[in-house]
Each structure stands twice: as C-alpha cells, then as structure tokens.
C-alpha cells in the first residue's frame, strides 16, 4: 500500500509539472502574458518540488551507503516519521540492514567455530600471504610445537629455525615433507603439508604441522622387530650346526685311532683351529640370543604403583654401585602420591638400563651427579626423568641411539636403549633424550 501511494504521488507530481508547463506554453503562444504570474510560479514550484524530492532521496541513499561502508548495520531508518515518498526507501534500507546483520552473525559464528576448532586440534596451523610473507592464522598448537609465542612474518622464522624455514618456503602446494627440528634438546620429526587459498583477492599459503615422532617410532620399532626375528632365526639355524660340527671334529681328533697315530702331533694346529671355530660360534649364538629379547616382550602385567616406591627400590638396588664409584644420586619428587599404571618389572629394567648408562657417562667427572625426578605435565601426562652431568652426546647421535645394534661404547651391545624404547611403546608411552655435549644428558619417560 505504501509503495502504491508513493507511485501515485510521483505520477501526480509529473502530471502537475506537465500541466503547468503546458499552461505556460499556451499563455506564451496566445500572448496572454499577465497569466504568467499564475503559470510561472506553478512551473517553478513543480520543478523545485521534484528537485527537493530527489535531494531527500539522495541524502537517504548517502546515509545508507555510509553505514554500509563503515559496517554499521545497527543503524535504523525511521519509517513512521518519514515523508510518505521516502517511507518505501527507508523500509528497503532497514530490510537490507537486517539481512546484513544475519549474514554478519553467521560469519562471526563460523569464524568463532573455526577458531575454536583450530585451537582444539593437535595439528599446528600457519597461514601467510605469499607475496609479503605476513602471517594470518596461527593456532596454539603451532606455537607450542615450535616454541614460538608470536610470529608477524614467516620470514622471521628464518632466524629461529633456518632449516625449517627453507623447507616450508620451497614446499609446493599439495606436497608434504618430514622435517626434523630440535626442541628442548630433543629431536622432533614434523610432517609439514602445504596448500593454497585465496581470500579477499590475496593468495595465502596454508601450512599444517603434525608431530609424527611417536607414529614413526612405532612403525620403526615394528620394522626392527620383524628384521630381528628373521635375522636371529637365520643366524641361529646357520651357526648352530657349525658349533655342533666343531664338537664332532674335536671328538674325532681325540679318538684312540687318531690320537695314537704318527700324525697326531701334526694335528695340534687343526685342533686349535676347531676350538677357535667352536668358541666363535658359541659367542655368535650367545650374541644372537641376546637380541631375541627384543621380540620376546609382547604382553604387559599392568599394576598401579607409586613412583616414590619405584624410585626407592631403584635406589636400594643401585646404591652399592653408586657408593663404590662415589656417584651422588639425587631423587626429586614433590608429589609422593604420584602413581603410574605399568608393568613394574619391565619399567624397573628400563630405569636400571638408563641408570647404568648414566653411571658410565659420569664416571670420569669430578663431581658426578645423577638425578631422578618425576612430574605431571600440563596435559596430565606423567614424566620420569633420569639426568646426569656427564659427557653428553653430539646432536648427530641423538636420533641413532635407539637403533638396535648401535652403541656409543666399545663394549656396548646396542640392545639396552632399543629394549627401553620397545617397553615404553608397549606402555603407549615414549622415551625422549635431551643432551648437550660436555654438559650432560637426560632421558624422559612419558606415560599417557
């Protein structure tokens, strides 16, 4: 109805103007100039009325455009107090503002949900404008993973993690790459995946950072178990007959018919060689048997145990060795009620192995100290820590020490830390190492 009245008013204005112009023209043609006093003002009134109407409409439009420009969708155009010809216009503006409010609320809700999702996921997210390098999205997972509280530009990453910066810059959209970085003296493997997105005419590179160290450790452990199973089986099958054959040959040489023969004195070297073969065969069998321990542990006998009891048992067991070598053992445990659900025998074996390694590392120090401690992390995980002030390890060895057969000691078999890692994986936990060459090392056992 309002629109119809507005339309009729506009038609009437046009008709009034047309009538006034027609009357003025008629007066001029007939030469009846005195009547111009009536028709002239009528034409002027109609023209100014039309101009005034257009100016009012233009002012309303300008105000609406201004509110849109500054995203002021809360502005309300009063329809009831407006002139009849402007009521439809104001009503239309109010309808548009209402629509914009709904769209804005939906976008804000989507933005809020997206922000919450990005904060909840464990995957680090970083986006930056390709042209300038200015960062956009950065979630808490990324900050925690790399230990970076703030990053204005991706190029600032070059000073903190040069290798990582070079990798992500050359990483093409759709590709992924595993990068190793050092965090708190630990080596962490990160899977970096890249993609592109366009927003408001700008091109952004979106990077996802996922810590895959534990997944790779588990896969690697299973691969080593399969390899060790096949290797030990083949070695045992091949070496056992050699040892048995050496026994047979030695017994044959000691038989009466050969021992009493003229050539018996010439067979001494042969007997010595057979003894050597037998010893080496038995040594190889014993060595191979030790590695079979890596595959024997398949089931856990879980029970809840206090960490303080675990540390006390370890201290009682290792105290004689520590006193003999004048090594101080510090135990730091703030919460005596701290408990973990583990296979006690296996975890004690892990702690003993790590403590023996620590003793070896500090034995030549002037004031050797080994520290046992336990704490609960921010994400409610329990961490046992065995640290020392020993010789430490160079960075290139940190990702090799858990590999079977690898040992930094000449007399080491390379089985201890491999066994520790497998036991921790069976507990759905992890073992990490922190080390600074010349200052000491620390092994962290994390339980979920």
C-alpha positions as CSV (number, residue, x, y, z in Angstrom):
1,X,0.0,0.0,0.0
2,X,2.8,2.4,0.9
3,X,4.5,1.7,-2.4
4,X,1.3,2.3,-4.3
5,X,0.8,5.7,-2.7
6,X,4.4,6.6,-3.4
7,X,3.9,5.7,-7.0
8,X,0.7,7.7,-7.3
9,X,2.3,10.7,-5.7
10,X,5.2,10.5,-8.2
11,X,2.7,10.3,-11.1
12,X,0.7,13.2,-9.8
13,X,3.9,15.3,-9.5
14,X,4.8,14.6,-13.1
15,X,1.2,15.4,-14.2
16,X,1.3,18.7,-12.2
17,X,4.6,19.6,-13.9
18,X,3.3,18.7,-17.3
19,X,0.1,20.7,-16.8
20,X,2.0,23.8,-15.5
21,X,4.4,23.7,-18.5
22,X,1.5,23.2,-20.9
23,X,-0.4,26.1,-19.5
24,X,2.7,28.3,-19.6
25,X,3.4,27.4,-23.2
26,X,-0.3,28.1,-24.1
27,X,-0.1,31.6,-22.4
28,X,3.1,32.4,-24.3
29,X,1.6,31.3,-27.7
30,X,-1.6,33.3,-27.2
31,X,0.3,36.3,-25.9
32,X,-1.7,36.5,-22.7
33,X,1.3,37.4,-20.6
34,X,-0.5,38.5,-17.5
35,X,-1.4,34.9,-16.8
36,X,2.3,34.1,-16.5
37,X,2.0,35.4,-12.9
38,X,0.0,32.2,-12.2
39,X,1.6,29.6,-14.5
40,X,5.2,30.7,-14.0
41,X,5.3,30.1,-10.2
42,X,3.4,26.8,-10.7
43,X,6.1,25.5,-13.0
44,X,8.9,26.7,-10.6
45,X,7.1,25.1,-7.7
46,X,6.7,21.7,-9.5
47,X,10.4,21.8,-10.6
48,X,11.7,22.6,-7.1
49,X,9.4,20.0,-5.6
50,X,10.9,17.4,-7.9
51,X,14.4,18.5,-7.1
52,X,13.7,18.5,-3.4
53,X,12.3,15.0,-3.6
54,X,15.5,13.8,-5.4
55,X,17.7,15.6,-2.9
56,X,16.0,13.9,0.1
57,X,16.2,10.5,-1.6
58,X,19.9,11.2,-2.4
59,X,20.6,12.1,1.2
60,X,18.9,8.9,2.4
61,X,21.0,6.8,0.0
62,X,24.2,8.6,1.0
63,X,23.5,7.9,4.7
64,X,22.8,4.2,3.9
65,X,26.0,3.9,1.8
66,X,28.0,5.5,4.6
67,X,26.6,3.0,7.1
68,X,27.4,0.1,4.8
69,X,31.0,1.5,4.2
70,X,31.7,1.5,8.0
71,X,29.8,-1.8,8.5
72,X,27.3,0.0,10.8
73,X,24.4,-2.4,10.4
74,X,22.9,-1.4,13.7
75,X,21.6,1.9,12.2
76,X,17.8,2.1,11.9
77,X,15.9,4.3,9.5
78,X,12.7,5.7,11.0
79,X,9.9,4.8,8.6
80,X,6.9,6.2,10.6
81,X,8.2,9.8,10.8
82,X,9.5,9.9,7.2
83,X,7.6,11.6,4.4
84,X,5.3,9.3,2.5
85,X,7.5,9.3,-0.6
86,X,10.6,8.2,1.5
87,X,8.9,5.5,3.5
88,X,9.5,2.7,0.9
89,X,13.1,3.7,0.6
90,X,13.7,3.6,4.3
91,X,11.9,0.4,4.7
92,X,14.1,-1.1,2.0
93,X,17.2,0.1,3.8
94,X,16.1,-1.4,7.0
95,X,15.4,-4.8,5.3
96,X,18.9,-4.7,3.7
97,X,20.5,-3.9,7.1
98,X,18.6,-6.8,8.7
99,X,19.9,-9.2,6.0
100,X,23.4,-7.9,6.5
101,X,23.1,-8.4,10.3
102,X,22.1,-12.1,9.8
103,X,24.9,-12.7,7.3
104,X,27.4,-10.9,9.7
105,X,26.2,-13.0,12.7
106,X,26.6,-16.2,10.6
107,X,30.1,-15.3,9.5
108,X,31.0,-14.4,13.1
109,X,29.6,-17.7,14.3
110,X,31.5,-19.6,11.6
111,X,34.7,-17.7,12.4
112,X,34.3,-18.5,16.1
113,X,33.7,-22.2,15.4
114,X,36.7,-22.3,13.1
115,X,38.9,-20.6,15.6
116,X,37.8,-23.0,18.4
117,X,38.4,-26.0,16.1
118,X,41.9,-24.7,15.2
119,X,42.7,-24.2,18.9
120,X,41.5,-27.7,19.8
121,X,43.3,-29.7,17.2
122,X,46.8,-31.0,17.8
123,X,48.0,-30.1,14.3
124,X,49.8,-26.8,14.1
125,X,48.3,-24.3,11.6
126,X,50.1,-21.4,9.9
127,X,49.0,-19.3,7.0
128,X,50.8,-16.4,5.4
129,X,50.4,-14.2,2.4
130,X,52.7,-15.5,-0.4
131,X,53.6,-12.0,-1.7
132,X,54.6,-10.3,1.6
133,X,55.0,-13.2,4.0
134,X,52.7,-11.6,6.5
135,X,51.1,-14.2,8.7
136,X,47.4,-14.8,9.1
137,X,46.2,-17.8,11.0
138,X,48.5,-19.1,13.8
139,X,47.0,-21.5,16.3
140,X,48.3,-22.5,19.8
141,X,49.4,-26.0,18.6
142,X,51.8,-24.3,16.2
143,X,53.2,-22.0,18.9
144,X,53.6,-24.9,21.4
145,X,55.2,-27.2,18.8
146,X,57.8,-24.7,17.7
147,X,58.1,-22.8,21.0
148,X,57.2,-19.5,19.2
149,X,54.8,-17.2,21.1
150,X,54.3,-14.7,18.2
151,X,55.2,-14.6,14.5
152,X,54.4,-11.5,12.5
153,X,56.0,-12.7,9.3
154,X,57.0,-16.1,8.1
155,X,60.4,-14.7,7.2
156,X,61.1,-14.1,10.9
157,X,61.2,-17.9,11.2
158,X,64.5,-18.0,9.3
159,X,66.4,-16.7,12.4
160,X,64.7,-19.2,14.7
161,X,64.6,-22.4,12.6
162,X,66.6,-21.8,9.4
163,X,66.3,-25.4,8.1
164,X,62.5,-25.5,8.7
165,X,62.1,-22.0,7.1
166,X,63.9,-23.2,3.9
167,X,61.8,-26.3,3.7
168,X,58.4,-24.6,4.0
169,X,59.3,-21.9,1.6
170,X,60.2,-24.3,-1.2
171,X,57.4,-26.7,-0.3
172,X,54.8,-26.7,-3.2
173,X,51.1,-26.7,-2.6
174,X,49.7,-30.3,-2.3
175,X,53.1,-31.6,-1.2
176,X,54.3,-32.8,2.2
177,X,57.7,-33.3,3.8
178,X,59.1,-34.6,7.1
179,X,61.3,-32.2,8.8
180,X,63.5,-32.8,11.9
181,X,63.9,-29.9,14.4
182,X,65.4,-29.6,17.8
183,X,63.1,-28.6,20.6
184,X,64.3,-28.5,24.3
185,X,67.4,-30.5,23.2
186,X,65.1,-33.2,21.7
187,X,64.8,-34.1,18.1
188,X,61.2,-33.9,16.8
189,X,60.0,-35.1,13.4
190,X,57.3,-32.9,11.9
191,X,55.2,-33.7,8.9
192,X,54.6,-30.4,7.0
193,X,51.8,-30.2,4.5
194,X,51.1,-27.2,2.2
195,X,48.1,-25.9,0.3
196,X,46.9,-22.6,-1.2
197,X,43.8,-20.5,-0.6
198,X,42.6,-17.1,-1.9
199,X,40.9,-14.6,0.3
200,X,39.8,-11.1,-0.5
201,X,42.0,-11.1,-3.6
202,X,45.1,-12.2,-1.8
203,X,46.9,-15.6,-2.1
204,X,47.7,-17.4,1.1
205,X,49.8,-20.4,1.7
206,X,48.4,-22.7,4.4
207,X,50.8,-25.0,6.3
208,X,49.9,-27.9,8.6
209,X,52.5,-29.1,11.1
210,X,52.0,-32.5,12.7
211,X,54.3,-34.2,15.2
212,X,54.8,-37.7,13.8
213,X,57.7,-38.7,16.0
214,X,55.7,-41.2,18.0
215,X,54.0,-42.7,14.9
216,X,57.3,-43.1,13.1
217,X,58.9,-44.6,16.3
218,X,56.2,-47.2,16.5
219,X,56.4,-48.1,12.8
220,X,60.2,-48.2,13.0
221,X,60.1,-50.4,16.1
222,X,57.8,-52.9,14.3
223,X,60.1,-52.9,11.3
224,X,63.1,-53.7,13.5
225,X,61.2,-56.5,15.3
226,X,60.4,-58.2,12.0
227,X,64.0,-57.8,10.9
228,X,65.4,-59.1,14.1
229,X,63.1,-62.0,14.1
230,X,64.2,-63.1,10.6
231,X,67.9,-62.3,11.3
232,X,68.1,-64.2,14.6
233,X,66.3,-67.2,13.1
234,X,68.6,-67.4,10.1
235,X,71.8,-66.9,12.2
236,X,70.7,-69.5,14.8
237,X,69.9,-72.0,12.1
238,X,73.2,-71.4,10.3
239,X,75.6,-71.1,13.3
240,X,74.2,-74.0,15.5
241,X,75.3,-76.7,13.0
242,X,78.8,-75.2,12.8
243,X,79.2,-75.4,16.6
244,X,77.9,-78.9,16.6
245,X,80.2,-79.9,13.7
246,X,83.2,-78.4,15.6
247,X,82.3,-80.6,18.6
248,X,82.2,-83.7,16.4
249,X,85.5,-82.9,14.7
250,X,87.2,-82.3,18.1
251,X,85.9,-85.6,19.5
252,X,87.0,-87.3,16.3
253,X,90.6,-86.0,16.7
254,X,90.6,-87.3,20.3
255,X,89.6,-90.8,19.3
256,X,92.2,-93.6,20.0
257,X,92.9,-94.4,16.4
258,X,93.8,-90.8,15.6
259,X,95.4,-89.9,18.9
260,X,97.8,-92.8,18.7
261,X,98.7,-92.3,15.1
262,X,102.1,-91.0,13.9
263,X,100.4,-87.7,12.7
264,X,98.8,-86.9,16.0
265,X,101.4,-84.3,16.8
266,X,100.8,-82.6,13.5
267,X,97.1,-82.2,14.3
268,X,97.5,-79.8,17.2
269,X,97.1,-76.8,14.9
270,X,94.0,-78.3,13.5
271,X,92.5,-78.9,17.0
272,X,93.4,-75.3,17.9
273,X,91.5,-74.0,14.8
274,X,88.5,-76.2,15.6
275,X,88.5,-74.8,19.2
276,X,88.5,-71.3,17.8
277,X,85.6,-72.0,15.5
278,X,83.6,-73.5,18.3
279,X,84.3,-70.5,20.6
280,X,83.4,-68.0,18.0
281,X,80.3,-70.0,17.1
282,X,79.1,-70.1,20.7
283,X,79.9,-66.4,21.1
284,X,77.8,-65.6,18.0
285,X,75.0,-67.8,19.2
286,X,75.0,-66.0,22.6
287,X,75.1,-62.6,20.9
288,X,72.2,-63.5,18.7
289,X,70.2,-64.9,21.6
290,X,70.6,-61.6,23.5
291,X,68.9,-59.8,20.6
292,X,65.9,-62.2,20.7
293,X,64.9,-60.4,23.9
294,X,63.7,-57.5,21.7
295,X,60.9,-59.7,20.4
296,X,60.1,-61.6,23.5
297,X,58.1,-58.8,25.2
298,X,54.6,-58.9,23.9
299,X,52.3,-58.7,27.0
300,X,52.2,-56.4,29.9
301,X,51.3,-57.3,33.5
302,X,49.9,-53.9,34.5
303,X,49.5,-52.7,38.1
304,X,49.3,-49.3,39.7
305,X,52.5,-48.4,41.6
306,X,53.6,-45.3,43.4
307,X,56.5,-43.5,41.8
308,X,58.2,-43.0,45.2
309,X,58.2,-46.8,45.7
310,X,59.7,-47.3,42.2
311,X,62.5,-44.8,43.0
312,X,63.1,-46.3,46.4
313,X,63.5,-49.8,45.0
314,X,65.9,-48.5,42.3
315,X,67.9,-46.6,44.9
316,X,68.3,-49.6,47.1
317,X,69.3,-51.8,44.2
318,X,71.9,-49.4,42.7
319,X,73.3,-47.8,45.9
320,X,76.3,-50.2,46.3
321,X,77.5,-49.5,42.7
322,X,76.9,-45.7,43.2
323,X,78.9,-45.6,46.5
324,X,81.7,-47.7,45.0
325,X,82.2,-45.1,42.3
326,X,81.4,-42.1,44.5
327,X,78.4,-41.0,42.4
328,X,75.7,-38.9,44.1
329,X,72.1,-39.9,43.3
330,X,69.5,-37.1,43.9
331,X,65.8,-38.0,44.0
332,X,63.3,-35.2,43.4
333,X,59.7,-36.0,43.9
334,X,57.3,-33.2,45.0
335,X,54.1,-35.3,45.0
336,X,54.5,-38.5,47.0
337,X,51.0,-39.7,45.8
338,X,52.1,-39.7,42.2
339,X,51.3,-43.1,40.7
340,X,51.5,-44.8,37.3
341,X,50.0,-48.0,35.8
342,X,52.8,-50.1,34.4
343,X,54.5,-53.4,34.3
344,X,56.7,-52.9,37.3
345,X,59.4,-55.5,36.3
346,X,59.8,-54.0,32.8
347,X,59.8,-50.4,33.9
348,X,62.4,-51.2,36.6
349,X,64.5,-52.8,33.8
350,X,64.2,-49.6,31.8
351,X,65.2,-47.4,34.8
352,X,68.2,-49.7,35.6
353,X,69.4,-49.6,32.0
354,X,69.2,-45.8,31.9
355,X,70.9,-45.5,35.3
356,X,73.7,-47.8,34.3
357,X,74.2,-45.6,31.2
358,X,74.2,-42.5,33.4
359,X,76.8,-44.1,35.7
360,X,79.0,-44.8,32.6
361,X,78.6,-41.2,31.5
362,X,79.6,-39.5,34.8
363,X,82.3,-41.9,36.0
364,X,85.1,-39.6,34.9
365,X,83.5,-36.3,36.2
366,X,85.0,-34.5,39.2
367,X,81.6,-34.3,40.9
368,X,79.4,-36.9,39.3
369,X,75.6,-36.4,39.9
370,X,72.7,-38.4,38.7
371,X,69.1,-37.1,39.3
372,X,65.9,-39.0,39.4
373,X,62.7,-36.9,39.2
374,X,59.0,-37.1,38.3
375,X,56.4,-34.5,37.4
376,X,52.9,-34.1,35.8
377,X,52.8,-32.1,32.6
378,X,50.2,-29.5,31.7
379,X,48.3,-32.2,29.7
380,X,48.2,-34.5,32.7
381,X,50.9,-36.9,31.5
382,X,53.5,-38.3,34.0
383,X,57.1,-37.9,33.1
384,X,60.0,-39.7,34.8
385,X,63.4,-38.1,34.2
386,X,66.9,-39.5,34.6
387,X,69.5,-36.8,34.1
388,X,73.3,-36.6,34.6
389,X,76.1,-34.2,34.4
390,X,78.2,-36.5,32.3
391,X,79.9,-36.1,28.9
392,X,76.7,-35.7,26.9
393,X,76.2,-36.6,23.2
394,X,76.7,-34.7,20.0
395,X,73.4,-33.8,18.1
396,X,74.1,-36.2,15.3
397,X,73.9,-39.2,17.7
398,X,70.5,-38.3,19.3
399,X,68.4,-39.9,16.6
400,X,70.6,-43.1,16.4
401,X,71.0,-44.2,20.0
402,X,67.6,-46.1,20.0
403,X,68.5,-48.1,16.9
404,X,69.3,-51.8,17.6
405,X,73.0,-52.7,17.4
406,X,74.1,-49.0,17.7
407,X,76.2,-48.2,20.7
408,X,78.5,-45.3,21.7
409,X,80.6,-47.6,23.9
410,X,83.1,-50.1,22.6
411,X,81.8,-52.8,24.9
412,X,78.2,-52.0,24.4
413,X,75.9,-54.4,22.6
414,X,73.4,-51.7,21.4
415,X,70.4,-53.6,22.9
416,X,69.7,-51.6,26.1
417,X,68.1,-48.4,24.7
418,X,66.3,-50.4,21.9
419,X,64.8,-52.5,24.6
420,X,63.8,-49.5,26.7
421,X,62.1,-47.9,23.7
422,X,60.1,-51.1,22.9
423,X,59.0,-51.3,26.5
424,X,57.8,-47.7,26.5
425,X,55.9,-48.2,23.2
426,X,54.2,-51.2,24.7
427,X,53.1,-48.9,27.6
428,X,51.7,-46.5,24.9
429,X,54.3,-44.1,26.1
430,X,57.5,-42.6,24.8
431,X,61.2,-42.2,25.6
432,X,63.0,-39.0,24.6
433,X,66.6,-37.8,25.1
434,X,68.0,-34.4,25.8
435,X,71.7,-33.9,25.6
436,X,74.3,-31.2,25.4
437,X,77.8,-32.4,24.6
438,X,80.1,-31.7,27.6
439,X,77.2,-30.8,29.9
440,X,75.2,-34.0,30.3
441,X,72.1,-35.9,29.2
442,X,68.6,-36.5,30.3
443,X,66.2,-39.3,29.4
444,X,62.4,-38.7,29.7
445,X,59.9,-41.4,30.1
446,X,56.4,-40.1,29.3
447,X,53.3,-42.1,30.3
448,X,49.9,-41.3,28.9
